[in-house]
Amino acid sequence: MRTAIDRIDAAQLALLAARGRLAGYAGRLKRQLGLPVRDPARERRVHARSRELAVQFGLAPDTARRATALAVEDACRRQQLPPGPAHDLDQGRTGAVGGIIASTMHTVPDSPHPHPGRPGIHAALRLLPPPARWAPLLRAMPAGVHHRLLSAAMARVLSAPLADGTLDFMRGRRLRIRVTDLGLQWVVEMRDGVLAVVDGEAEASVRGTATDLLLMASRLEDADTLFFQRRLELTGDTELGLTVRNLLDRLPWESIPLGLRIGLNRGARLARAARTAYQGSMPGSPCQ
């Protein structure tokens, strides 16, 4: 009986995580289409439906209400909204904009393509060298400089989970971050309460291009989408890698210092637009 209960508990959490990811996808899609994120009428319908289902399943109404409220809170966090009674519970009306499956493949809130009415900007972006061109220069820098910069960035971005002990599972565990087009890689380990760059082998490895890693860090692209499209790859101890990914996915965006959020957002938008412009200038590109 306990084994069965444990499996149901795991299924509940898996469904809550899946619902939250879909809520995040739908929120990005609504912003992309200029639709309002808040929908009080939809919230009332979802609450009414949960009450009906509670009767059907023989569940206490208060239990159903609290479970629904938990899903609301998670959805609001993923959509970067403060929890409150006026927020859309499932983040969209049924059947809107082509359905759930189609919407998950379009999670970027604004178009990555340079504005067609601004050819000067498009041309200027084409002049920016792709990250691979910067690789020799970056590799020429002392490794200690890279290590200090990365350690400082992790300390600022992850200050909240470091302070409350959420990252304690990383004690004695090593994760490699590999930026493929820059030819850079670091092994990260928890030491003395901070994440430090260390030497040696890693148990798991996450790799991707500089632009895709930046898009994930800035929340302009969803980690699940990037992994599904194989733009990010996880190898080695997948349990460790997925634990880290899920933690970053749950990290409240507002816990990151405002200046750093702005820098990440603008840097990621610039990198994405430059990549699109550069790819469009290549011979035979469909973007031409």
N, C-alpha and C positions, 0 to 999 in steps of 0.2 A: 504493500500500500504506500509506503513512504517513497519507494522508487517511482511509482506512478505519479505521486504528488510532485516530486522533484521534476519529472518530465513536463508536467502541466505548468509548473512555475517557469521552467525554461521556455516553453512555448509562449506563455504570456509575455515574457520580456522580449522574445524575438518578434512577436506581433507588434508590440509597442514601438520597438525600434524601427520596424518596417513602416508603420504608420507615420512615425515622425519623419522618416526620410521622404516619404511621399508628400507630407505636409510641406517640407522644405522645398521640394521640387515645384509644387503647386504655387507656393508663395513667390518663388522666383519668376515663374511663368506669368502670374498675375501682374507683377511689377513690370515685366517685359512688355505686356500687352496694355499697360496703363489702366488695369482694373483695380478697384478698391480691394485692399487686403481684408478689411473688416466687413463682416456681414452678419449683423445681429439677427436677422430673420433666419438665416441658416443655423445659427447657434440654437435658437429656440426649437427649430425642427429636430436637430440632433439630440437635444435634451429630451424632447418628447419621445423620440424613437427609443432612446435608452430606457425610459420608463416603461414603454410597451414591451421591450425585450426582457426587462427585469421580471415582469409578470409572466411572460412566456417561459422563461428559463427557471422560474421559481427562485429568483434572486431578490434579496432585500433591496428595496428602492434606494435606500441610503448608500448601500454598497455600489450600486450602479452609478449613482450620482458622483460618488468620490472617484470611481474609476474613470468616468468621463472627464471629470475635472483634472485628473492627472494627465490624461491625453491632451487636454486643452493647454495645460501649462507647458508640456513638452513641445507642442506645436508652436506656441507663442515664442518660446525660446529659439526654436529653429528659424522662425521668421523674423527674429530680432524685434519682437514686440513685447511690451510689458504685459504680463498676464492680467486679464480682466474680463468682465462679463460681455464685452462687446466684440470679442474676437471670433472669427470663423473657426469652427472646430475641425472640420476636415479640409479646410483651406480651398474650397471650391465647390461649385454646384455640379451635380451629376451630369456627365455628358458634355461638359464645357470644353471647348478648344480641343476636340479630337480625342478625348479620353485619357485615362491614366497612363497607359503605356506610351503613347506618343509624347505626352508632356515630360516624362522622365528623360527623354533624349534631348530636351531643350532647356537646360537649367540655367543658362547664362542670362542675367537680367537685362543686358543690353547687347546690341549687335557688335561682334568683334571686328566687323569690317569698317574701315575708315569711311567717313561720311562722303557720299558720292558728290555732294556739292562743294567739297573742300579739297580739290585736287592738289593744291599746294601742300597741304598737310600730308596727303597720301604720298606725294613725291618725296617729301622730306623724310617720312618714315622709311621709305625704301632705301634711303642712304645710310640708315643705321645698320651697322654690321650685326649679323646674327650672333647669338651667344658663342657659337663655336669659334668665331674669329677672335673673341676675347680670351679664349682658353690659354694660349701661350703666355699672355701677359699675366693672367691670374696665377698660373702655375709658377711663374718666376718670382712671385711674392713669397717671403718666408712663411713656412707652415705655421709658425707661431702667431703671425698676424691673422691668418684665417681662423685659427683656433680661438683667439681672443674675441674676434668679431662674432663668431657663431655662439660662443658661450654667453656673451653679453646679450645677444638677440634672444636666446632661449630663456635667459633669466628674466627678461622683460615680458616676453609673450606668455611664459608659463609661471609667472609669479604666484598666481592664485593657487593652482594645483600643487605647486611646490610648497606653499605655506600650509595648506590644509592636509598634506600627506597623501594626496591622491596619486602622486607619482612614486610612492614608496615601492611599488612593485618593480621599479627599474633598478633597485639596489642590486648590484652584482650582475645585472643583465646588460648586454651590449647590443646596440642597434646601429647598423651602418646606413648612412644617408649618402646616396651617390647621385651627383648631378652629371648626367651622361654627356651633354653637349659642352659642358665646361671642363670636363675631365677632372672634376674634383670629387673627393669623398672624405667622409669623416666617420669615426666610430664614437658613439655617444654612450656614456655610462653615468649612473647616479653615484656621486661621491660627496660625502660630507654635506648632504642636503641640497646639493646643486647638481645640475647636469653638466658634465665636463666632457671635453673631447680627449680621447685617450688613444693609445697605440694598441695594436693587437687585433685578433680576429673578432668577428661579431656573430651573434646567434641568428640574427635576421637582418635583412637588407631591404631598403626601399629605394627604388631608383626611378628617375624620370628626368625630363628636360628642365632647365632653369625656369622657363616660362610656365610649364605645367605645375611645378612645385610652388611657384609664386602665386598662381591662380588658386591653388588649393589653400595656401596659407591666408590669402586675402578673402576667402569665402566666395570668390566669383565663380568658382567651379566646385562641384561636389566631388568628394573623394570617391564615392561609390561609382560615379560616372567615369571618372578618370581611370579607375581600376578596370571597370567593365570594358572600356574602350582600349585597354592595354597601353594607355599613355603613362600610367604608373604601374610598376611591377613590384611585387612582394615575394621574396625568396627566403629560404631558411626556415626558422621557427615561425610558422605562420601565426601561431597563437599569440606570441609576443608582438609581432607586427600588427595584428588586428586589434590587440588590446590598446596599443599606442594610437592607432588610427581612430578607434572608437572614442578614446579619451579626447583627442583633438577635435573630433566631431562634436562632442558634448561641451567643449570649452566655450563658456559664454563670451560672445564677441565683445560685449561691453567691458569685460574684465581686462582687455588689452588696452594699454594707454592710448588715448585719443590720437596723439601725434603719430604713433606707430601704426594705428589703424589707417589713418589718412595716407601715410607713406606706402603701406602695403597695397592699399586700394589703387592709388594712382600709379604706382610702379607696375602693378599687375596689368592694369588697363593699357599702359604704354607698351609693355612687352607683348601683350596679345595683339594690339593693333600693328606693331612693328613686324611681328611674325606674319600676320596676314598680308601686309603690304609687301614684304619680302617674297613670300611665296607667290603672290600675284605677279611679281616681276620676273619670275623664272620662266624660261622658254617652255611653251606647251602647257603652261598652267591654265586651268579653267577659269581662274580669276581674272585673266587678262581681257 
